[in-house]
Amino acid sequence: MNWNDLLSLKRFGDQTKRIRKEQDETRLGFEVDYDRIVFSSAFRSLQDKTQVIPFSKTDFVHTRLTHSLEVSVVARTLGRLAGKEILYKHPSLSEIDGYKSNDFGAIVAAAALSHDIGNPPFGHSGEKAIGYFFSNGKGKKYKEMLSDAEYCDLSNFEGNANGFKILVESKDGLPGGLRLSYGTLGAFIKYPKTSFPQYKTQNISEKKFGVFQSELTFFQELMNSLKIQKNNSSYARHPLAFLVEAADDICYTIIDFEDGINLGWISESYALEYLLNLVRDQIDKNKFNSLKYKSDRMSYLRALAINSLIKESVSIFLENEDKILQGKYNKSLLESSKYKAQMEDIISLSVKKIYQSKEVVEKEVIGYSVINALMKVFTQASVNKFNNKENSFDSVILKLVPEGVPIISNSIYKTLLNTTCFIASLSDGKAMEISNKLK
């Protein structure tokens, strides 16, 4: 892989190459990507989707929307810092092609902004509930109608693949979906493989999948255009996807922890001990001791922690640039961090005090119930309509689908996938509302 191909400004449907030097500096192509994501309905729905902790009536907690915004901010800094050094190492990128460090920042920020855009309601439990419906629930009856690869898409439903579908799926009058640049789409794809075949692996890029069968043709065209090599049944990662992943890792490690502290689930004494271990070399003791309120102390430590992990991630990325470009770097950046032990301590405490808390478990139980109810009714209605066996109840159910959202397609697989992706697009509140109406 080489950077000139990877920093592609090409968009779906382009017949000629977009040249970086010809870009309008007041609104660069990669910055347009960010704008298109922000104004998309799929991104807006993240404001009512759970990050980890259910919506609190007593204090602020992060939603998928605020989490995505914060990840994009961290990602922009990661991209700019890495880009500055990459341009120094490969001067032709700037001197001949016209790329700047801000281009790297813009790509990584846009990809990070959209990294959760395909996640269903109720967090990761929503993904599991959808998969369970097809693997062990009422949806198992559809298995005989599908190929192995198609059934694997549904029974192992993955928000990352749904996110790619949202970004690139053509609709009436909207060819190519959001028509993001190929450089941004490449950086978005965390797991550049399909769901089938399944196999055990230690390669971080192959632990999940990032593309449904329905988008496979465009995905392959994208990878070929970026000149990303294929390794067996998967492709190498776009190098900047490692920075997107690092931004996400930094934010959920530190900020989920902070949410737990603000809600009183983790005591300040614990928090101080764990965060101080992470920032001990950077802390200004006089400044810290002058902070009177817990929220200010937490904010100070959080900022230091994020800054330390940003510098560490960029350093590891640059040290391994050649291996990453060769597609031979097979773990997350922070897996090699000198702060790995401190991060694992924070995550371990978060698991105990937050992820396994009564409130979070109750949210997961509700999520399973709601998702299962919606999947049962909507898949039955869409399959009946596909087979021309639609009854009056099916007709009423399908009227709940907003205008312009595709459901019935030219195959049973695409019809089931469209139905599933519609349910995944719902906010937590909307899913609850429809579920209550069905009851």
N, C-alpha and C positions, 0 to 999 in steps of 0.2 A: 504494500500500500504506500502511496505517497500523498503528501498534503495537498498538492495541487488538485488531485482528483477528489480528495475527501472534503475539501472546502467548496463543494459544488453549489453554485447559485441556480442551477437548473430547476425548473418546476414542471409538473405534469403538463404534457402537451407542447412543450417548447420544441421548436424545430431548429433553432440556432443556439449556440452557446452564449451564456451570459458572462460577460467579461467583468472582472472585479474593478478594473480601472475605469470602466464606463459607468459605474454605479453612481447614483446621486448621493453624495455624502450626507445630505440632510435627512435621508431616509433610506438606509441601506436595505438590501434584500433580506438579510437575516433579521433585521429589526422589524421588517414587515411581518415576518413569521410570528414574532412575539405579539404584535398587534392583532393579527388574525385569531390567534389562540384566545387572547383576552376577551375578544368580542364574540366568541363562539358560544352557543347555548350550552354545549356540553361542559365548557369550563365554568360557566355561571352556576350550573347545578351543583358544583362542588361546595358551594357555600352551605348546603344543607346535607352534606354527607359526612359521616363520622370519620375522623382520623383514627383514633384509638379509643379515647374516653368519650362516653356519651355526652350529649349537650348538657351543660350544667346550668341550673337555675340560679346558682349563687355566685359563680365566678366564670371568667373567660377560660375556655379551653379551645384548642385548635381544631378546626374543621379541615377537610381536604383542601379547601380553597386557601385558607391562611397558611397551611403547611406548604402548598405548592408555590405560593408567592415567596415565602421565606427560602425555600429550596432554590428558587430561581435567582434570588439575590446572592446567595452563597455561590451558586454555579457561575454567575457572571464574573465574580471575582476570581474563582478558580480558572475560568477560561482566559481571562485577561492576563493573569500572572503567567500561566503556562504559555499563552500565545506570544507574550513578549520574549520569552526565552527561545521558543521555537523559531521565531523570525530572526533572532540573533544567530541561531545555529544554521538556519536555511535562508540566507539573505535574499536569494532570488525571489522568494515568495513576496517580499515587500518591494524590492527594487525593480523587478520585472513585472510581477503580476499585480502588485498594488495592495496586497492584504495588510491589515493592521491588527494589532493585538485585540482591539475592540471587536473584530470579526469573530475571533474565537470566543470571546465573552458573550456575544450576541447569540451564537449558535447554541452554546451550552445553556444559556439562560432560557432560550425558547424551548429547547428539548426538556429542560428541567421543569419549566412551567406546566408542560403538558404530561409529565410523567405519570400522573394519577388520573388522567382524564377518562380512562376506560374502566375505572374501578366501580363496582356496583355499590348499592346502598349497604350500610352496616359494616363497612370495613372489610377486612379479609374474610370474616365469617360469611359475608355475602357471596364471595367467590366459592367458598366451600359448600354453601347451601345450594348454589346452582349446580355445581359438579355432582353433589350427592343426589340431587333430583334425577339426573340422568344415569348415574352409576348404580344407585340403590333404591331410588324412589319410583314414582309413577312414570317418570320419563324413560325408564329402562326399556319400556315396550317399543321405543322408537329405534332401538339398536339394530334390529333386523332390517330396517329401511335404509341404513347408512353404511358407507364404507368404513373400514377400521379407522382411517385417518379422520373422517368426518365425525365419527362417534367420539374419538379421542378429544377433538376440539371441544365438544359439549360436556363430556363427562369429566374433563379436567379444565373447566372454564378458567380462563386467565385474563385478568384485567389489562395486562400489558398488550396482549394480542387485540383485545377490544379497543384499546387506545389507538393502536395503529390503524384499525378499521375505521374508527371515527375520523382520524386525520386524513385518510386517503380515499375513502369510499366515494365513488361517483354517485350522484343523485340527479334527478331530472333538473336540467339547467345548471348543474354544478359538477362538471367533470373534474375528477381528481380531488374531490373533497375540499379541504382548506387550501390546497395547492401550495404547500410549504416547500421550501427549497430542499433539494436532496441532501445537502449537508446537514440540515437540521433533522430531517427524517432519519438519517443514518445514526446521528447521535442519540436520537430518541430510543432506538431499538436496543434494549438492554439484553434481550435473549434472541439472537438472530437465527432462529430455527423454528420449525413447525412442531406440533404436538406429537407427531408420529414419524418414525418409530420412537418408542420410549426406551431409555437405557440409563444405567447408573453412571454418574460421572463426577469428577472432582473439579471440572472446569466451571467456573462461576458463570460463564456465558451460556451454559447449556443446562443449568439446573431447572429452568422453566422454559416456556416457549413464548415467542413474541409475534407470531403471525398465524392467522387462521388459514385454512385451505382456500377460503373465498378471496383472500388477498395475495395468494401465493404468486400468481403471474406478475403482478406489479412489484412485489417484494423482490423477486429474482431480477427484474429489470433494474430496480433501484440498486441492488448490490453490484450488478454488472456495470452500471454507469459509474458507481463510486470506485469500481475496480477492487472490491473487497473479495479476497479469496475464499473459496469454499473448502471446509475441512470435513470430509465424510458427509454426514447428513446435516451439518450446520455450517454457517459462515463465521468468519472472524468478526469480532466486534469492531465497529467504528471506534477509533481511539478516543474520541471525545465522549463516548458513552461511559467510559471509566470515570470521567470527571462528573458527569451527571449522577452516576451512582454514588460517588463520594459525597456530593452535596446532599443527597437524600440521607445517606448514612449519618452524616454529621448532624443534620437537623433532627431526625427522629431520635437519635441517641440523646442529644442534649435537650431538645425542646419537649419531648414527651416527658422526660425527667422533670423539667421545669413545671409542666402542667401538674404533675403529681405533687410537687412541692407546694404550688399555689393553692391546690385543693386540700392541703393538709394530710394527704395520704402518705407523704414522705416527710419526715421531720427535718427542720432546718439543720440540725446538728449532723444528721446523716448527709444531707446535701452538701454542707460545707466540707465535710471530710472527703467525699467522693470527688467533688469538683476541684477542691484545692490540690488533690493528688494529680489532677490533669493540668493545672495551670501554675504549679508551684514556682516554676522558673520565670514566669512572666508577671506575677502579681506585684502590685505596688501596695505594700502593707499599710502605709500611711493613708493612702486614698481609701483602701478597703475599710480600715478601722474608722474612717470618718463618716462612713455611710450609716445613717441612723435606722433606715427601714429595711425589712427583709426583702421586699420587692426590688429595692435598689441594689442590695448586696447580690441578689440572684442575677439581676441584669448584668452587673459588672462581671461576675464570674462566667456567665453565659457568653458574653462578648469575647472574653479572653479565651475561653475554651474553643469557640468557633474559629477564632483567628488562628489559634495554635494548630487546629486540625486542618484548616485551609492551607497553611504553609507546609504542613507535613504531607498533605495529599499532593500538592504541586511538586514538591521535592521528589516524592516517590515516582510520580508520573514521568518527570524529566529523566530521572535515573534509568527508567525502563522504557524510554521512548522507542529505541530500536527494536526491542523485543515486542512491544505493543504493535508497532507498524508491521512486524513480521507475523502477527497473529499468534504469538507464542506466550503471551502473558495471560495466565489462566486464573487469576484471583483478583479480588477487589483491592483497590489501592491501600485501604486502611488495614487490610489483613497483614500487611508488612510494616505497619506503623509502630514506632517506639511507644506509642500510647495505647497499644492494643489491650494490654492488661487493664488499664484504667477504664477504657471504654467497655470492656467486658464486665467489669465490676458494676458500672452504671447500668448496663443493660440487665444484668442479673437482678439488681435491686428493683429495676422497673418491672421486670417480669413478675416478681413476687408481690410488689406493692400496687402495681397499676394493671398490667395485662391480665393478671389472675384475680383482680379485685371483684367483689360481688357485683358492682355496677357494670363492669365490662362484660362479665359472664352473662349477666341478665340481658344485656344488649345483644349478645350473640344468640341467646335462646330466642329472643323476640325476632331477630333477623332470620333465623332458620324458619320459624313459623310463617312469617310474612312472605319470604321469598318462595317457600314451598307452595303456599296458597296461590300466589300469583302465577308461578310457573305452571301449576296444574291446570288452571283455568285458561290462561292465554295460549299455551301450547296446544291444548285440545281444540280451542276455537280456530286457531290458525291452520292446524292440520286438517280439520274438518272442511274449512273453506278451500284449502289447497286441493282436497279430494272431491270438491263439489258436494259435500255432505253437510253444509252449514245449516244449523237450526236457528231459531229465533234468538235463543240465548247467546249463541256464538256471535251472531250479528251485533247484539247489544254490547257484548264484551269488546269486540273489535272497534266499536265506535269510541271507546275510551282511548284508543291510540291517536295521538295528535296528527293533524293533517301534515303530510309530507314525510312522515316516518315510514320507511318501507317495511312491510311485514311479509306479505305473500310474494313469493319469488318463483323462479322456474324450476326449482328442485325442492324436495322435502328438506334437504340439509340446509339450504339457504333460508327457507321459511322458518325452520326451527331456530337457526342462528339469529336471524333478524328478530324473532320474537324474544329470544333470550337477551339480545343486546338492547332491546327496548326496555326490558325490565331492569337491566343493569344501568340504564341511563337515568332511572328514576332517583330522585332524592330520597333520603330517609323518610321525610315527612310525607311525600307523595305516595311512596310505597305503602306506608301505614294507612294513609287515607283510603287508597283503593282497596287494600286488604279489609279494612273495616266495613267498607261498602259491600264487599262480597259476602261478608258474614251476616 
